[in-house]
Amino acid sequence: MSSWQDRSAIRQRVEALGPWFHNIDLAGVATAPAHFLGDYPAVKWRRFEHAIAPDLTGRSVLDIGCNGGFYAIEMKRRGATRVVGIDSDERYLEQARFAAQVTGQDIEFHRLSVYDVARLGERFDIVLFMGVLYHLRHPLLALDLIHEHVARDKLVFQSMQRGGTELAPVQADYAFEDIAAFDHPGWPKLHFVERRYAGDPTNWWVPNRACAEAMLRAAGFEITAHPEEEVYLCHRTAAPDDGAAVYPAAAASSLKDGGSGGP
């Protein structure tokens, strides 16, 4: 059980750790009550939570880009035996540790970026990769690394999407002269943000729907469900043979050998 009982003390700590991006109910104290997206990410979670098994007993979960810990806490509430959250931002990790403490959830947190997942040295039954892809300068590399080093079975993926939702038929190959295919509204497009989008300098690449799905397939993830417009449930399969990159786990044991978990 949590040692935090005093609501005023919780509110004081929440304010000290702010600003928060995840709005989490901590014993009646909302961490981000004025969030521009409303009660986020709970409003998003309610639209796809039915697609996640209600009982995760015996399962291990990795939450990549855990932010304030909302999804990691929800996985633990569903009985996941082991939940690990990683983020490259120490302030988010401080928030997540506090949120887990107040809610009484035993969750392990490390300061790592998605590019460092090999350092965990283990695979997880479920990997959450929510709201991270568009903040990365090298998004396909991130999916490749997840596939190669930490995903055992299921990937829960979410990305902001912009552009059309149409899906063009995927051909095995295209002739060099086939220029028109690139103008099809359903062609996979990854929109590059040179400066800022929504005031955020870390918004780098924003896919359309076709591109999000194509990138998942290209990294070796079979889409098994699409329960919400931006959310995909995937099963890890063999990576495609055509041009697929492999990244050896040279640093896979560093955390287990007592590494700091730093960036």
N, C-alpha and C positions, 0 to 999 in steps of 0.2 A: 504494500500500500504506500501511497505518497505521504511524505512527511510534511507536505505543504497543505495546511488547513486554513490559514488566514487569507481571506480573499483580498484584503488590502495589501498584504505582502506580495501576493501573486501579481496584483495589478502594478505595483511598484517595480517589480522585477521585469514584467512584460514591457513596461515603458522604458526601462533601462536598456533592454535588449533590442528595442525597436530601431528603425521601422521594420515591420513584419510584412512578408508577401503572403504567407499562409495565414488565413484566419482560422484559428483553432480555439475551441471552447476549453478553457482551463479552469475547471471548477467554477463556472459561471462568468469568467473573465474572457472576453473576446480579444484576440491578439491583433486583429486588423478589422475592426468593425466598420471602417469607412472605405473598405477596398473598392477600387473602381470597377471591379467585376462582380461586386456583390459579395455573398458569402462564399468566397473562393478559397480553396478548391472544393468545398463541400457541394456546391451547385453542380460542378463537373462530375464529381464522384457519384452523386445520386443518379446520374444518367447512364452509368455503366457498371455500377457496383454489382448488379444482378449477374453479370458475366464472370465474376470472380467467385470461385468456390467459397461457400460460407464457412466451411471448416477446413482450415489449413494445417491441422495437426500433423506433425511430422515433416512439414515442408520447411525449406529454407528460402529466404527472400533477400534479394539485394535491391536496394532503392538507390539508383544512380541519380545524383542531383537532388538529394532529399530535401533541400531547402529547410523549412521549419519543421519538417517531420510529419506532416499530415498523413501521407500515404503509408509511411513506415508504421505509424501508430495504428492505422486501420488494419494493416496486415497482422500486427501482433494481436489486435482485438479479435481477429478471426482465428486465433490459436496457432499461428505460425511458430514453430519451435525455435527458429533462429532468424532474426531480422538484422540486417546490416545496412546502414545508411552511409553514403559517401557524398561529399560535396567539396568543391574547391574553395568555398567561401567560409572562413572560420566563424564569421558572425552568424550565418545561417546554422552552422553546427552548434553554436552556443544556444541558439533558439531551440533547435531540435532536442538537444540534451535536456534542456529545462522542460520542454513540453512533455517529453517521455517521462521525466521524473514526476511531474505533477499528475499525469494520467496513470502513473504506476506501471509503465511498460518497460520491460527489460530489452533495450535495443542497443546495439553496438554501433558507434559512429567513428568514421575516420575521415581525415582531410585528404582527399584524393580527387583527381579529375578523372573523367571517363577514359582519358588516354593512359591512365596508370592502373587500370583494373587488373592487369596481369600480376601486380604486386599482392593482390589478395590471395593468390595461390589456391583458389578453390572455385568450384562451380556451384550454382544455386538453382534450385528447382524453379523459381520464379524470379525474373529480373524485371524491375520497373524502370522504364526509361521515359519519364513523363516531363514534357516541357523543357527539354534540354537541346534537342537537335538544332533548333534555329539559333541557339546561342553559340554554336561552334563554328570555328573557321574551317574545320576539317570533318564534316558530318559523316561522310561515308566511312572514313577511317574509324570513327567511333563505333559505328555499327559492326564493322569488321572485327574490332577488338573485343566487343561484347560477345560476338559469336565465337571467336577463337579462344577466349579465356574464361568467361564467367557464366555463360548461358548453358544450362544443362537441358532444359525442356521448354519452358514457356517464357515469352517476352511480352510484356504489356507496354505498348508504345503509344505515345501521344505527341503530336507536334501541332503548333499553330500552322494553319494552311491559308494560302491566299491564291486567287485565280480560280479557274473553273473546276468543276467537280466531275466533268466528263472523263471517261476512260477510253483511250484509243486502243484498238486491238494491237497486241504485241506480236510482231513478226520475229522470226528467228534471225533475219538479216535484212538490210536495206541496201539498195543499189546506191552508188556514189551520186548518181544523177537525181535521186529521189529527194529533192529539196522540199517538196510540198509537205512531206510527212511532218517536218518540224513546225509547220504552221497549223497543224491540226489542233483544235482546242483541247483534245485529250492527250496530247503528247506530254510526257513528263517534263516539268519545268521546275528548276530550282532558282528562285528569284534572289539575286544578290543585293544586299543593302550596303552601299558603300560607306554611309555615314551613320545615321540613326533611323530607327523606326520606333514610333511611340515613345520618343525621347530616350531610348535605350541604345547605347553604343555597342552592346553585346548581341544585338539582333543582326546576325550576319546572313543567313540563308533561310528563305521561307519557301517550302515546297507547295506545289498544288497537290491535289489528291493523287493524281496519277504518279507524280514523282515520289511521294511518300511511300506508296505501295511498291513502286519499282525498286526503290532503294532497299526496302525490307527484303524483297525477293533476291536482289543482287548480293545481299550480305548473308543469305542462307536462312531466311526466316519465312516460313509458309504462313500466310495469313489465314487463320481459322475462324475469326469472327471480327465484325466491325460494329460494335454495339453503340458507338457514339460517333458523331461526324469526324472527330479528330483522333479517336482511340481505336487501336487495333490489338487483338489478341493473336499471338503468333506462336508457332511451334518451330523449334530449332531443327533444321534439316542439314544435309550436307551442303557446303558452300558450292556455288556454281563453279565449274571447271574453267570456264572461259575468262581468263584474265583475273581470276580471283587472287587476292593478296593473302599471304599467310604471315602472321607476326609471332615469332617464337616467344614463349614465356620465359625469357632469360632472367627476368627479375621476379619471378612468381613467388619465391620464398622469402622475400625481404621483410614483409610484414610479420610472417610467422616466426621469423628469426629474431624478432624484436625491433624491427624498423619503426620509425617514429610515426609513419603514416602521413608525413608531410607531402607537399606538392612536388 
